[in-house]
Amino acid sequence: MIFESLSDKLQSTMSMLRGKGKLSEKDIDAAMREVKLALLEADVNFKVVKDFIKTVKERSLGSEVMDSLTPGQQVIKIVNEELTALMGTGEAKIDYSKKPTIIMMCGLQGAGKTTTSAKLANLMKKNGKRPLLVACDVYRPAAIKQLQVVGESVDVPVFTMGDKISPVDIAKASVEHAKKNGNDVVLIDTAGRLHIDENLMEELIAIDSALSPSEILLVLDAMTGQDAVNVAESFDQRLKLTGVVLTKLDGDARGGAALSIRAVTNVPIKFTAMGEKLDQIEVFHPDRMASRILGMGDVLSLIEKAQSAVDEQKAIELEKKLRTQSFTLEDFLDQLEQMKNLGPIEDILGMLPGMNNKMLKGVNVDEKEFAKLEAIIKSMTTAERQKPDIIDVSRRKRIAEGSGTSPVEVNKLLKQFKDLRKMMKQFGGMGKTGKKKKFKMPFSF
């Protein structure tokens, strides 16, 4: 879960405020002390923490809180607004005004720069762009091959001239190639180093001078905390960054980087990447991130995920099948596959308002169970998926062997599917009679 430790502590402090009918200056001081400790433990820059606490305290002691009927909620609102302001005032968009749009990707080794380049290319492709990935890391062994592999995975072309040509010449040639082949975005994967050195900077400055890119994006590992801010400062001083991509936000990230970068460098975070999959990258929205940290959910991001993952036509067809009670195991399999596209269940639940980290820890969703269900259904014939009532003892044994499960597990799926269809029938009955009926939710893992 994103910023789990920081989120836990802030949510706990905010819940104490929410429970008080009236707040004194002493209450606010105590709360701000806890918030300060939580931010410092999350490796947020000390000066940023100091300014943040000062602003929140001044606003909390003002009339908008003290004269309010719900002072605790007003303080939470202020903390949310100031957290948002720390990370930026809104979405920092990519500048696509130049054709082709040249984006230079830079960063230290290990931050995930090559994979992030492919993730960005994949995201842009989904938004109607025709990106080209460019292999300018001629030093790291297998760097070119890695970019070719991830480029192929997202079906985006990769421009390479091997490891004997200078990165500047490769970069210049790639732009000409893009113009000839109709690529409107050029993503240049530059070389990284284990640490910042003069040779690295001189090469990046040379590429910048030769191409005048629209965007210079720095890829940073969120798990490095305050060190990430120091790296951002160093790169920005030499290159004038236009944005940051934070990676590994799904790890045990302390959150310091996300909460400090904008305030210290004035460089906006443009994207966040979570997980290894090449579709696990999101546009960064400061207000949504602040809400998630405080346990207020992120419904807008959840809706966007659903819109991108769910086939609208299939959803209409499914609704019709549910109404006419013609829902089959084939339809159920299709729904499982679309659910997987939304990402880990815990992440989806974390976007719901009021679903704090303590609640999420009590949710035990074993995603292997979904894989097991898929395997069982895929081991059935088309006729069995359409009419599961024909599945007798011998068929169950065959399905179990084909899916690597047991006849008991096949029985369990068939029973749960039967319960689901019964529930759908009850929904239909409610529409006709107007009477409410009780039912239990099937498919609980």
C-alpha positions in Angstrom: 0.0 0.0 0.0 1.2 3.5 -0.8 3.1 5.3 2.1 1.6 2.7 4.5 3.5 3.9 7.6 3.0 7.6 7.0 -0.6 7.0 6.1 -1.3 4.9 9.3 0.1 7.6 11.6 -1.6 10.5 9.9 -4.9 8.7 9.8 -4.6 7.8 13.5 -3.9 11.5 14.4 -6.7 12.8 12.3 -9.2 10.3 13.8 -8.4 11.6 17.3 -9.2 15.1 16.1 -12.4 14.0 14.4 -13.8 12.6 17.7 -13.5 15.9 19.6 -16.5 18.2 19.7 -14.3 21.2 20.5 -10.6 21.9 20.0 -8.3 23.8 22.2 -4.9 25.2 21.2 -3.4 22.4 23.3 -5.3 19.8 21.2 -3.9 21.3 18.0 -0.4 21.5 19.3 -0.5 17.8 20.3 -1.9 16.8 16.9 0.7 18.9 15.0 3.5 17.2 17.1 2.3 13.8 15.9 2.0 15.0 12.3 5.5 16.4 12.5 6.9 13.2 13.8 5.1 11.2 11.1 6.5 13.4 8.3 10.0 13.3 9.7 9.9 9.5 10.0 8.7 9.4 6.4 12.0 11.2 5.5 10.3 14.4 4.4 12.7 17.3 4.2 13.1 19.0 7.6 12.5 22.6 6.2 9.4 21.3 4.3 8.0 19.8 7.5 8.7 23.0 9.5 6.9 25.2 7.0 4.0 22.7 6.6 3.4 22.5 10.4 3.6 26.3 10.8 1.0 26.9 8.0 -1.4 24.2 9.2 -1.2 25.4 12.8 -1.8 29.0 11.9 -4.8 28.1 9.8 -6.1 25.7 12.5 -6.0 28.4 15.1 -7.9 30.8 12.9 -11.7 31.5 12.9 -12.4 28.9 10.1 -11.7 26.2 12.7 -12.4 27.7 16.1 -15.8 29.0 15.1 -16.8 25.9 13.3 -19.4 23.3 14.5 -17.0 20.5 13.4 -13.5 21.8 14.2 -11.8 18.4 13.9 -13.1 18.0 10.3 -11.9 21.5 9.5 -8.4 20.7 10.6 -8.4 17.5 8.5 -9.6 19.6 5.6 -6.7 22.0 6.1 -4.1 19.2 6.4 -5.5 17.7 3.2 -5.3 21.1 1.4 -1.7 21.7 2.6 -0.6 18.2 1.7 -1.9 18.8 -1.8 -0.2 22.1 -2.0 3.1 20.5 -1.0 2.9 18.1 -4.0 1.6 20.6 -6.5 -1.6 22.5 -7.4 -2.8 20.1 -10.1 -1.9 17.7 -12.9 1.4 18.6 -14.6 0.8 17.8 -18.2 3.3 16.7 -20.9 4.0 19.5 -23.5 3.0 18.0 -26.9 3.2 21.3 -28.8 6.3 20.3 -30.8 6.2 17.6 -33.5 7.7 15.2 -32.8 7.6 15.7 -29.1 11.0 14.8 -27.7 11.2 13.4 -24.2 14.6 12.8 -22.6 14.5 10.2 -19.8 17.3 10.4 -17.3 18.2 9.1 -13.8 20.5 6.9 -11.9 20.9 3.2 -12.4 18.4 1.1 -10.5 15.6 3.6 -10.5 13.8 1.7 -13.3 14.4 4.2 -16.1 14.3 1.7 -19.1 11.1 0.0 -17.8 9.5 3.4 -17.1 10.3 4.6 -20.6 8.3 1.6 -22.0 5.5 2.2 -19.5 5.2 5.8 -20.6 5.3 4.8 -24.2 2.5 2.3 -23.5 0.4 5.0 -21.7 0.9 7.4 -24.6 0.0 4.8 -27.2 -3.3 4.2 -25.3 -3.9 8.0 -25.6 -3.6 7.9 -29.4 0.1 8.8 -29.7 2.6 7.0 -31.9 5.7 6.8 -29.7 9.3 5.7 -30.6 11.7 4.4 -28.0 15.3 5.2 -28.5 18.2 3.2 -27.0 20.9 5.7 -26.0 22.4 3.7 -23.1 25.5 2.2 -24.9 27.4 1.4 -21.7 25.3 -0.9 -19.5 25.4 -4.5 -20.7 22.2 -5.7 -22.3 20.6 -2.2 -21.9 19.7 -2.1 -25.6 18.3 -5.6 -25.5 16.2 -4.8 -22.4 14.6 -1.8 -24.2 13.9 -3.9 -27.2 12.2 -6.6 -25.1 10.0 -4.1 -23.2 9.3 -2.2 -26.4 8.1 -5.4 -28.1 5.9 -6.2 -25.0 4.0 -2.9 -25.4 4.1 -3.1 -29.3 6.2 0.2 -29.6 9.1 0.4 -32.1 12.6 0.7 -30.7 15.3 2.7 -32.5 18.9 1.5 -32.0 22.2 1.9 -33.7 24.2 -0.5 -31.5 26.7 0.4 -28.8 29.5 1.7 -31.0 27.8 5.0 -32.0 27.8 8.0 -29.7 24.5 8.6 -27.8 24.2 12.1 -29.2 24.4 10.8 -32.8 21.9 8.1 -32.0 19.5 10.6 -30.5 19.8 12.9 -33.5 19.3 10.1 -36.0 16.2 8.9 -34.0 14.4 12.2 -34.5 14.9 12.0 -38.3 13.7 8.4 -38.2 10.6 9.5 -36.3 9.8 12.3 -38.8 10.0 9.8 -41.7 7.9 7.1 -40.0 5.2 9.3 -38.5 6.2 8.9 -34.8 4.9 11.9 -32.9 6.7 11.2 -29.6 10.3 10.3 -29.2 11.3 8.8 -25.8 15.1 8.8 -25.4 16.3 6.2 -22.8 19.7 7.7 -21.8 22.5 6.0 -19.8 22.4 6.1 -16.0 25.2 5.8 -13.4 25.4 4.4 -9.9 26.0 8.0 -8.8 26.1 11.4 -10.3 29.4 12.1 -12.1 30.7 14.7 -14.6 30.8 12.3 -17.5 27.1 11.5 -17.1 26.1 15.1 -16.9 28.2 16.2 -19.9 26.6 13.5 -22.0 23.0 14.5 -21.0 23.8 18.2 -21.5 25.1 17.3 -25.0 21.9 15.5 -25.9 19.8 18.3 -24.5 21.8 20.9 -26.6 21.5 18.8 -29.8 17.8 18.1 -29.5 16.2 20.8 -27.4 13.7 18.3 -25.9 10.2 19.4 -24.9 10.5 17.4 -21.7 13.4 16.3 -19.5 11.9 13.7 -17.1 13.9 12.4 -14.1 13.1 8.9 -13.0 13.4 8.5 -9.2 13.1 5.5 -6.9 10.6 6.6 -4.2 12.1 4.1 -1.7 15.3 6.2 -1.5 13.4 8.9 0.4 15.3 12.2 1.0 18.2 11.0 -1.3 15.8 11.2 -4.2 15.3 14.9 -3.5 19.1 15.4 -3.4 19.4 13.6 -6.8 16.6 15.8 -8.2 18.3 18.9 -7.1 21.6 17.9 -8.7 20.0 17.0 -12.1 17.8 20.1 -12.1 20.8 22.4 -11.5 22.4 21.1 -14.7 19.5 20.2 -16.9 16.5 22.2 -15.9 14.1 19.3 -15.4 10.5 19.6 -16.6 9.2 16.8 -14.4 9.7 13.7 -12.3 8.5 10.1 -12.5 8.4 8.4 -9.1 8.9 4.6 -9.3 8.4 1.8 -6.8 5.6 3.5 -5.0 4.1 0.0 -4.3 7.2 -0.8 -2.1 7.8 0.2 1.5 8.2 3.8 0.4 8.4 6.3 3.2 6.8 9.0 1.2 9.5 11.7 1.7 10.3 12.0 -1.9 6.7 12.7 -3.1 6.1 15.2 -0.3 9.5 17.0 -0.7 10.4 17.2 -4.4 8.0 19.9 -5.5 8.6 22.1 -2.4 12.4 21.8 -2.6 13.1 21.9 -6.3 9.8 23.3 -7.8 9.9 20.4 -10.3 6.5 18.8 -10.6 5.9 15.1 -10.3 4.2 14.1 -13.6 3.8 10.3 -13.2 4.0 7.6 -10.6 4.8 3.9 -11.4 3.8 1.0 -9.2 4.4 -2.7 -9.8 6.4 -4.5 -12.5 3.6 -4.7 -15.1 4.0 -2.4 -18.1 0.6 -0.8 -17.6 1.3 0.1 -14.0 1.9 3.8 -14.4 -0.4 6.7 -13.6 -0.6 10.4 -14.2 0.2 12.1 -10.8 -2.7 14.0 -9.2 -1.5 15.8 -6.0 -5.1 16.1 -4.6 -5.8 12.4 -5.1 -2.6 11.3 -3.5 -3.2 13.5 -0.5 -6.7 12.0 -0.1 -5.3 8.5 -0.3 -2.6 9.2 2.3 -5.3 10.5 4.7 -7.6 7.5 4.0 -10.2 9.6 2.1 -10.1 7.3 -1.0 -9.5 8.2 -4.6 -12.8 7.6 -6.4 -11.8 9.5 -9.6 -8.7 7.3 -10.2 -10.8 4.2 -9.5 -13.4 5.3 -12.1 -10.6 6.0 -14.7 -9.1 2.5 -14.0 -12.5 1.0 -14.5 -13.1 2.9 -17.8 -9.8 1.8 -19.2 -10.1 -1.8 -18.1 -13.8 -2.6 -18.8 -15.1 -3.1 -22.3 -18.2 -0.9 -22.5 -20.0 -3.0 -25.1 -19.4 -6.2 -23.0 -20.7 -4.4 -19.9 -24.0 -3.6 -21.8 -24.2 -7.2 -22.9 -23.5 -8.5 -19.4 -26.3 -6.2 -17.9 -28.7 -7.7 -20.5 -27.7 -11.2 -19.6 -28.1 -10.6 -15.9 -31.6 -9.2 -16.5 -32.6 -12.2 -18.6 -30.8 -14.7 -16.3 -28.7 -16.0 -19.2 -25.3 -15.3 -17.4 -22.9 -18.2 -18.1 -19.5 -19.4 -16.7 -18.0 -18.0 -19.9 -19.4 -14.5 -19.0 -18.0 -15.0 -15.4 -14.6 -15.9 -16.8 -14.6 -12.7 -18.9 -15.5 -10.7 -15.8 -12.5 -12.2 -13.9 -10.1 -11.2 -16.7 -11.4 -7.7 -16.7 -11.1 -7.5 -12.9 -7.4 -8.5 -13.2 -6.8 -5.5 -15.5 -7.8 -3.2 -12.7 -4.8 -4.3 -10.6 -4.4 -5.8 -7.2 -7.6 -6.0 -5.2 -6.0 -4.3 -2.1 -5.1 -1.3 -4.3 -8.6 -1.0 -5.6 -10.1 -1.2 -2.1 -7.6 1.4 -1.0 -9.2 3.9 -3.4 -12.6 3.6 -1.6 -13.4 6.4 0.8 -13.2 5.4 4.5 -11.2 2.3 3.7 -8.2 3.0 5.9 -5.0 0.9 6.2 -6.3 -0.9 9.4 -9.3 -2.1 7.5 -7.2 -3.2 4.5 -5.0 -5.3 6.8 -8.1 -7.2 7.8 -8.9 -7.9 4.1 -7.3 -11.2 3.0 -7.7 -11.5 -0.8 -5.7 -14.4 -2.1 -5.3 -13.6 -5.8 -4.2 -17.2 -6.5 -7.9 -18.1 -5.9 -8.8 -16.1 -9.0 -6.2 -18.0 -11.0 -7.6 -21.2 -9.7 -11.1 -20.2 -10.8 -9.9 -19.3 -14.2 -8.0 -22.6 -14.6 -11.2 -24.6 -13.6 -13.4 -22.7 -16.1 -10.9 -22.9 -18.9 -10.7 -26.7 -18.4 -14.4 -27.0 -19.3 -15.8 -27.4 -22.8 -17.9 -24.7 -24.3 -21.0 -26.7 -23.7 -20.1 -27.1 -20.0 -19.5 -23.4 -19.6 -22.9 -22.6 -21.2 -24.8 -25.3 -19.2 -22.9 -26.2 -16.0 -25.8 -28.5 -15.0 -24.5 -31.2 -17.5 -21.3 -31.5 -15.4 -21.5 -35.0 -13.8 -19.0 -36.9 -11.6 -16.8 -38.0 -14.5 -16.7 -34.5 -16.0 -15.8 -33.0 -12.7 -12.9 -35.4 -12.4 -11.7 -34.5 -15.9 -12.0 -30.7 -15.2 -10.1 -31.1 -11.9 -7.2 -33.0 -13.6 -7.1 -30.4 -16.4 -7.0 -27.5 -14.0 -4.6 -29.0 -11.4 -7.3 -28.8 -8.8 -9.6 -31.2 -7.0 -13.2 -32.3 -7.7 -14.1 -30.7 -4.3 -12.8 -27.3 -5.7 -14.7 -27.8 -8.9 -17.9 -28.5 -6.9 -17.3 -25.4 -4.8 -17.1 -23.2 -8.0 -20.3 -24.8 -9.4 -22.2 -24.3 -6.2 -21.0 -20.6 -5.9 -22.0 -20.0 -9.5 -25.4 -21.5 -8.9 -25.8 -19.2 -5.8 -24.8 -16.2 -8.0 -27.5 -17.1 -10.6 -30.0 -17.5 -7.8 -29.1 -14.0 -6.5 -29.5 -12.5 -10.0 -32.9 -14.1 -10.2 -33.8 -12.5 -6.8 -32.7 -9.1 -8.2 -35.1 -9.7 -11.1 -37.9 -10.6 -8.7 -37.3 -7.4 -6.8 -37.9 -5.4 -10.0 -41.2 -7.1 -10.5 -42.7 -7.2 -7.0 -41.0 -4.3 -5.3 -40.3 -6.6 -2.3 -36.9 -6.9 -0.8 -35.4 -10.4 -0.5 -32.4 -11.5 1.6 -29.5 -13.2 0.0 -25.8 -14.0 0.7 -23.0 -12.8 -1.5 -21.3 -15.7 -3.2 -17.7 -16.0 -4.2 -16.1 -15.1 -0.9 -12.5 -16.0 -0.7 
